Amino acid sequence: MRAAVLLGVLGLAAPAAADTIDIQYDLSLAGLPIGTATLGGTVNRDSYKIDVRAKMTGLAGMITGGRGAGSSAGGAIGGRPVPSSYALVSSGSNGTYTVRMALASGSVAALELKPPLDEKIDRVPLQDQHKRNVVDPVSALLMPVSRGGPLLEPSSCNRTIPVFDGAGRFDVELTYSSRETVDIPGYRGPVIVCAARYTPIAGHRTGRKSTQFMADNREMEAWLAPVDNARMLVPVKISVKTMVGTTVIEASRFNTTRSTASSATEPEKTPRAGAN
């Protein structure tokens, strides 16, 4: 039964009319380059199907061999993504970690985690309620805006994202901080900057110093740019202070194309400069 649910949701088709997004990111730690990542897929006002890929490069890549790929598909209701499927494969020096998850109406219907979560005396137990009304980490990168009017308003920032990654449940609270302008290949124009706070809920280990550090951390922010036709915001920059330095994920390329039902094979370029 679990396999049937997973196969069904993973077969979700991309919409006939959608924005195609293709974003390249550079990753750095304490100012030093450590890797690259991409965010790509199709989004519209009602549905999405996206993939995220990341790999460590340079010395970090030589030491860890780290790389990962995640995908998610679902819909958008009331200004939030509602995922139906999520998959992640991550590999490095400690082995390979995989998550496969099917969701229905925002709640986990089936979950496969390899290797399974190890039991620790200080781990906060996961309960059934922690798997309801949640989004996966990939879907959490998409921020639909259900109201009319300009996308880049302070109210678009203000939201709490309930994330379940297969092993842990946590909240990411975003609040409006400022409005900035960026100039990157594919997009030149305004963005909104959201301050972020992390609150662990379950699945985490209370004895770890890193958990408390992140819960107390006030140096996290996300810079969001508009995907106009889909009425959605996506990150062009994420900055997080860690115990070993500040990690920055910053877009080096931001491309969107618009396809319509009548010309799905020939995407129409959407003007990006100065939108909203």
C-alpha positions as a Python dict, from the first residue, in 0.01 Angstrom:
ca = {
    (1, 'M'): (0, 0, 0),
    (2, 'R'): (283, 238, 91),
    (3, 'A'): (459, 169, -240),
    (4, 'A'): (138, 233, -434),
    (5, 'V'): (90, 570, -267),
    (6, 'L'): (448, 672, -341),
    (7, 'L'): (431, 566, -705),
    (8, 'G'): (104, 750, -752),
    (9, 'V'): (223, 1085, -623),
    (10, 'L'): (561, 1066, -794),
    (11, 'G'): (379, 1035, -1126),
    (12, 'L'): (220, 1379, -1088),
    (13, 'A'): (241, 1560, -1423),
    (14, 'A'): (374, 1913, -1467),
    (15, 'P'): (110, 2175, -1552),
    (16, 'A'): (42, 2266, -1915),
    (17, 'A'): (83, 2637, -1843),
    (18, 'A'): (356, 2729, -1598),
    (19, 'D'): (668, 2927, -1523),
    (20, 'T'): (988, 2730, -1565),
    (21, 'I'): (1251, 2835, -1312),
    (22, 'D'): (1625, 2771, -1337),
    (23, 'I'): (1836, 2917, -1056),
    (24, 'Q'): (2206, 2856, -996),
    (25, 'Y'): (2353, 2923, -651),
    (26, 'D'): (2704, 2957, -513),
    (27, 'L'): (2767, 2826, -160),
    (28, 'S'): (3020, 2976, 76),
    (29, 'L'): (3123, 2935, 441),
    (30, 'A'): (3302, 3218, 623),
    (31, 'G'): (3363, 3381, 285),
    (32, 'L'): (3521, 3073, 127),
    (33, 'P'): (3351, 2892, -165),
    (34, 'I'): (3240, 2540, -71),
    (35, 'G'): (2994, 2433, -341),
    (36, 'T'): (2714, 2499, -585),
    (37, 'A'): (2342, 2427, -599),
    (38, 'T'): (2052, 2453, -843),
    (39, 'L'): (1677, 2499, -807),
    (40, 'G'): (1470, 2414, -1114),
    (41, 'G'): (1128, 2301, -1225),
    (42, 'T'): (781, 2429, -1310),
    (43, 'V'): (547, 2640, -1097),
    (44, 'N'): (213, 2808, -1143),
    (45, 'R'): (-56, 2946, -913),
    (46, 'D'): (-200, 2603, -839),
    (47, 'S'): (82, 2349, -860),
    (48, 'Y'): (455, 2294, -871),
    (49, 'K'): (717, 2032, -944),
    (50, 'I'): (1075, 2124, -854),
    (51, 'D'): (1420, 1974, -802),
    (52, 'V'): (1714, 2088, -591),
    (53, 'R'): (2070, 1964, -641),
    (54, 'A'): (2382, 2053, -445),
    (55, 'K'): (2744, 1943, -438),
    (56, 'M'): (3048, 2038, -239),
    (57, 'T'): (3349, 2155, -437),
    (58, 'G'): (3712, 2239, -368),
    (59, 'L'): (3855, 2129, -33),
    (60, 'A'): (3508, 2062, 113),
    (61, 'G'): (3431, 1830, -176),
    (62, 'M'): (3763, 1650, -141),
    (63, 'I'): (3708, 1591, 232),
    (64, 'T'): (3339, 1500, 236),
    (65, 'G'): (3248, 1410, -123),
    (66, 'G'): (2917, 1564, -29),
    (67, 'R'): (2632, 1590, -277),
    (68, 'G'): (2255, 1569, -261),
    (69, 'A'): (1940, 1589, -470),
    (70, 'G'): (1582, 1651, -360),
    (71, 'S'): (1250, 1680, -541),
    (72, 'S'): (900, 1780, -446),
    (73, 'A'): (561, 1817, -615),
    (74, 'G'): (229, 1950, -497),
    (75, 'G'): (-15, 2238, -505),
    (76, 'A'): (-61, 2583, -352),
    (77, 'I'): (-355, 2666, -127),
    (78, 'G'): (-410, 2979, 81),
    (79, 'G'): (-61, 3121, 31),
    (80, 'R'): (130, 2806, 124),
    (81, 'P'): (264, 2504, -66),
    (82, 'V'): (81, 2175, -8),
    (83, 'P'): (321, 1897, -109),
    (84, 'S'): (209, 1556, -230),
    (85, 'S'): (554, 1396, -268),
    (86, 'Y'): (910, 1448, -151),
    (87, 'A'): (1232, 1256, -211),
    (88, 'L'): (1590, 1318, -101),
    (89, 'V'): (1919, 1139, -161),
    (90, 'S'): (2228, 1269, 16),
    (91, 'S'): (2573, 1112, 13),
    (92, 'G'): (2907, 1191, 172),
    (93, 'S'): (3189, 1046, 374),
    (94, 'N'): (2942, 901, 626),
    (95, 'G'): (2743, 710, 363),
    (96, 'T'): (2412, 762, 185),
    (97, 'Y'): (2092, 897, 340),
    (98, 'T'): (1753, 874, 165),
    (99, 'V'): (1402, 998, 239),
    (100, 'R'): (1085, 919, 46),
    (101, 'M'): (761, 1070, 159),
    (102, 'A'): (403, 1084, 32),
    (103, 'L'): (162, 1342, 169),
    (104, 'A'): (-214, 1397, 150),
    (105, 'S'): (-367, 1737, 229),
    (106, 'G'): (-43, 1845, 392),
    (107, 'S'): (-6, 1543, 619),
    (108, 'V'): (237, 1253, 586),
    (109, 'A'): (68, 942, 442),
    (110, 'A'): (377, 725, 390),
    (111, 'L'): (741, 761, 491),
    (112, 'E'): (1058, 570, 412),
    (113, 'L'): (1380, 671, 586),
    (114, 'K'): (1716, 500, 529),
    (115, 'P'): (1900, 448, 751),
    (116, 'P'): (1626, 472, 1015),
    (117, 'L'): (1655, 735, 1285),
    (118, 'D'): (1879, 611, 1566),
    (119, 'E'): (1742, 609, 1919),
    (120, 'K'): (1907, 852, 2160),
    (121, 'I'): (1804, 929, 2515),
    (122, 'D'): (1798, 1305, 2449),
    (123, 'R'): (1600, 1286, 2122),
    (124, 'V'): (1255, 1450, 2137),
    (125, 'P'): (1010, 1181, 2018),
    (126, 'L'): (819, 1234, 1695),
    (127, 'Q'): (441, 1199, 1736),
    (128, 'D'): (168, 1167, 1474),
    (129, 'Q'): (70, 1532, 1519),
    (130, 'H'): (419, 1637, 1413),
    (131, 'K'): (349, 1495, 1064),
    (132, 'R'): (30, 1693, 1003),
    (133, 'N'): (-6, 2024, 819),
    (134, 'V'): (362, 2029, 720),
    (135, 'V'): (580, 2103, 419),
    (136, 'D'): (900, 1929, 313),
    (137, 'P'): (1234, 2118, 294),
    (138, 'V'): (1220, 2157, -85),
    (139, 'S'): (861, 2289, -86),
    (140, 'A'): (963, 2529, 191),
    (141, 'L'): (1172, 2719, -68),
    (142, 'L'): (853, 2822, -253),
    (143, 'M'): (641, 3097, -102),
    (144, 'P'): (308, 3145, -280),
    (145, 'V'): (123, 3474, -232),
    (146, 'S'): (-254, 3425, -242),
    (147, 'R'): (-367, 3787, -208),
    (148, 'G'): (-386, 4025, -502),
    (149, 'G'): (-160, 4325, -555),
    (150, 'P'): (220, 4355, -557),
    (151, 'L'): (419, 4051, -451),
    (152, 'L'): (698, 4237, -275),
    (153, 'E'): (502, 4364, 23),
    (154, 'P'): (604, 4317, 390),
    (155, 'S'): (305, 4087, 443),
    (156, 'S'): (447, 3845, 184),
    (157, 'C'): (743, 3788, 414),
    (158, 'N'): (549, 3734, 734),
    (159, 'R'): (478, 3363, 767),
    (160, 'T'): (567, 3055, 971),
    (161, 'I'): (677, 2750, 770),
    (162, 'P'): (612, 2415, 944),
    (163, 'V'): (881, 2182, 808),
    (164, 'F'): (906, 1803, 839),
    (165, 'D'): (1215, 1653, 675),
    (166, 'G'): (1146, 1288, 751),
    (167, 'A'): (1351, 1284, 1071),
    (168, 'G'): (1264, 1610, 1245),
    (169, 'R'): (988, 1866, 1276),
    (170, 'F'): (1072, 2238, 1309),
    (171, 'D'): (929, 2582, 1236),
    (172, 'V'): (1094, 2856, 1032),
    (173, 'E'): (940, 3193, 1117),
    (174, 'L'): (993, 3471, 863),
    (175, 'T'): (934, 3839, 935),
    (176, 'Y'): (984, 4141, 710),
    (177, 'S'): (1321, 4311, 748),
    (178, 'S'): (1389, 4537, 448),
    (179, 'R'): (1364, 4589, 75),
    (180, 'E'): (1678, 4565, -140),
    (181, 'T'): (1782, 4562, -506),
    (182, 'V'): (1984, 4286, -673),
    (183, 'D'): (2156, 4263, -1009),
    (184, 'I'): (2228, 3906, -1115),
    (185, 'P'): (2221, 3743, -1459),
    (186, 'G'): (1854, 3696, -1545),
    (187, 'Y'): (1709, 3934, -1286),
    (188, 'R'): (1773, 4295, -1197),
    (189, 'G'): (1525, 4449, -959),
    (190, 'P'): (1382, 4460, -608),
    (191, 'V'): (1366, 4182, -350),
    (192, 'I'): (1233, 4163, 2),
    (193, 'V'): (1455, 4054, 289),
    (194, 'C'): (1303, 3836, 560),
    (195, 'A'): (1460, 3774, 899),
    (196, 'A'): (1435, 3407, 996),
    (197, 'R'): (1408, 3219, 1325),
    (198, 'Y'): (1437, 2844, 1381),
    (199, 'T'): (1230, 2660, 1641),
    (200, 'P'): (1287, 2285, 1688),
    (201, 'I'): (968, 2091, 1760),
    (202, 'A'): (1052, 1718, 1758),
    (203, 'G'): (1311, 1470, 1633),
    (204, 'H'): (1603, 1686, 1745),
    (205, 'R'): (1848, 1608, 2024),
    (206, 'T'): (1830, 1847, 2317),
    (207, 'G'): (2185, 1764, 2427),
    (208, 'R'): (2346, 1901, 2113),
    (209, 'K'): (2498, 2248, 2139),
    (210, 'S'): (2420, 2311, 1771),
    (211, 'T'): (2046, 2271, 1835),
    (212, 'Q'): (2045, 2538, 2106),
    (213, 'F'): (2273, 2761, 1898),
    (214, 'M'): (2031, 2755, 1604),
    (215, 'A'): (1728, 2810, 1829),
    (216, 'D'): (1895, 3122, 1972),
    (217, 'N'): (2030, 3235, 1634),
    (218, 'R'): (1915, 3581, 1522),
    (219, 'E'): (2151, 3607, 1227),
    (220, 'M'): (1950, 3429, 959),
    (221, 'E'): (1777, 3586, 661),
    (222, 'A'): (1630, 3508, 321),
    (223, 'W'): (1620, 3741, 18),
    (224, 'L'): (1316, 3667, -197),
    (225, 'A'): (1255, 3753, -564),
    (226, 'P'): (924, 3729, -751),
    (227, 'V'): (807, 3477, -1009),
    (228, 'D'): (529, 3703, -1125),
    (229, 'N'): (293, 3486, -1329),
    (230, 'A'): (296, 3209, -1067),
    (231, 'R'): (251, 3470, -790),
    (232, 'M'): (531, 3313, -594),
    (233, 'L'): (853, 3418, -420),
    (234, 'V'): (1176, 3218, -434),
    (235, 'P'): (1510, 3279, -260),
    (236, 'V'): (1800, 3450, -434),
    (237, 'K'): (2004, 3456, -114),
    (238, 'I'): (1999, 3271, 218),
    (239, 'S'): (2241, 3364, 494),
    (240, 'V'): (2276, 3162, 815),
    (241, 'K'): (2527, 3210, 1096),
    (242, 'T'): (2663, 2874, 1215),
    (243, 'M'): (2901, 2770, 1490),
    (244, 'V'): (3190, 2767, 1239),
    (245, 'G'): (3104, 3078, 1036),
    (246, 'T'): (2829, 3224, 821),
    (247, 'T'): (2694, 3008, 541),
    (248, 'V'): (2568, 3200, 236),
    (249, 'I'): (2370, 3054, -53),
    (250, 'E'): (2350, 3320, -324),
    (251, 'A'): (2208, 3309, -676),
    (252, 'S'): (2456, 3354, -959),
    (253, 'R'): (2190, 3301, -1228),
    (254, 'F'): (1813, 3352, -1217),
    (255, 'N'): (1615, 3248, -1523),
    (256, 'T'): (1240, 3209, -1570),
    (257, 'T'): (1043, 3132, -1884),
    (258, 'R'): (668, 3131, -1937),
    (259, 'S'): (493, 2852, -2127),
    (260, 'T'): (126, 2850, -2222),
    (261, 'A'): (-114, 2572, -2312),
    (262, 'S'): (-109, 2679, -2677),
    (263, 'S'): (271, 2700, -2706),
    (264, 'A'): (407, 2465, -2441),
    (265, 'T'): (696, 2357, -2664),
    (266, 'E'): (815, 2713, -2719),
    (267, 'P'): (847, 2894, -2386),
    (268, 'E'): (791, 3267, -2391),
    (269, 'K'): (1054, 3475, -2219),
    (270, 'T'): (915, 3673, -1926),
    (271, 'P'): (1068, 4019, -1863),
    (272, 'R'): (1238, 4024, -1522),
    (273, 'A'): (1403, 4362, -1478),
    (274, 'G'): (1235, 4589, -1228),
    (275, 'A'): (930, 4369, -1171),
    (276, 'N'): (709, 4472, -877),
}
